[in-house]
Amino acid sequence: MEIKSIKDGNKLTVSPEGRIDTAAAPEFSAFLKENIGGVTELVFDLKKLSYLSSAGLRELMNAQKIMNKQGKMKFINVNDIIMDIFDITGLTDAFDIE
């Protein structure tokens, strides 16, 4: 997994590439904890994400809990593979997906 990000004022766009699986989830979690303080708009660009495990989903839900207190969070460019995972888990209703 590779994580690219762009910070523009209080907006942070995070673009993970590859797989967020059990092995990569701790790195993803650490990245989010280090970078979302003070962010009022968190955008996940999932165009290049090829796999998302339950551990990765947990980290996205944790980010949503934080952003519910300090701003908003949304997903853009969600590919069919990841959208299927969101659909199967029922998270399409919990997340703001464009």
C-alpha positions in Angstrom: 0.0 0.0 0.0 1.1 3.5 -0.8 -0.6 6.6 0.7 -0.5 9.9 -1.2 -2.1 13.0 0.3 -2.6 16.6 -0.4 -3.4 19.1 2.3 -5.0 22.4 1.3 -5.8 24.5 4.3 -8.2 22.5 6.4 -8.9 20.0 3.6 -7.0 16.7 3.4 -7.3 14.4 0.4 -6.0 10.9 1.0 -5.3 8.6 -2.0 -4.4 5.1 -0.9 -3.0 2.9 -3.6 -3.0 -0.9 -3.6 -4.4 -2.9 -0.7 -5.5 -1.9 2.7 -5.4 -5.3 4.3 -4.5 -6.7 7.8 -0.8 -6.0 7.2 -1.3 -2.5 5.9 -4.1 -1.3 8.3 -1.7 -0.3 11.1 0.3 1.9 8.8 -2.9 3.4 7.4 -4.2 4.0 10.9 -0.9 5.7 12.0 -1.0 7.9 8.9 -4.6 9.1 9.7 -3.8 9.7 13.3 -0.8 11.8 12.4 -2.6 13.8 9.7 -6.3 14.5 10.5 -5.9 16.7 13.5 -7.4 20.1 12.6 -8.8 18.8 9.4 -12.4 19.9 8.7 -12.8 18.2 5.4 -11.4 14.7 4.8 -11.6 13.3 1.3 -10.6 9.7 0.4 -9.9 9.3 -3.3 -10.2 5.5 -3.8 -9.5 5.3 -7.6 -6.3 3.3 -7.1 -7.4 1.2 -4.1 -7.6 -2.5 -5.2 -8.6 -4.2 -2.0 -10.1 -3.3 1.4 -10.2 -5.8 4.2 -12.3 -5.6 7.4 -9.2 -4.1 9.1 -9.2 -1.3 6.5 -12.9 -0.8 6.9 -12.4 -0.4 10.6 -9.9 2.4 10.0 -12.3 4.2 7.7 -15.1 3.9 10.3 -12.7 5.3 13.0 -11.9 8.2 10.7 -15.6 8.8 10.2 -16.1 8.9 14.0 -13.4 11.5 14.3 -14.7 13.6 11.4 -18.2 13.5 12.8 -16.8 15.7 15.6 -14.6 18.0 13.6 -16.0 18.3 10.1 -17.0 16.1 7.2 -15.7 13.1 5.3 -16.4 11.8 1.8 -15.2 9.3 -0.7 -14.6 10.1 -4.4 -13.7 8.0 -7.4 -14.8 4.8 -5.7 -14.1 1.9 -8.1 -16.5 -1.1 -8.6 -14.4 -3.4 -6.4 -14.5 -1.1 -3.3 -18.1 -0.1 -4.0 -19.1 -3.8 -3.8 -17.4 -4.0 -0.4 -19.2 -1.0 0.8 -22.5 -2.4 -0.5 -22.0 -5.9 1.0 -21.1 -4.4 4.4 -24.0 -1.9 4.3 -21.6 1.1 4.6 -23.0 2.9 1.5 -25.6 4.4 3.9 -23.0 5.3 6.5 -20.5 7.0 4.2 -20.8 10.1 1.9 -19.9 8.6 -1.5 -19.8 10.7 -4.6 
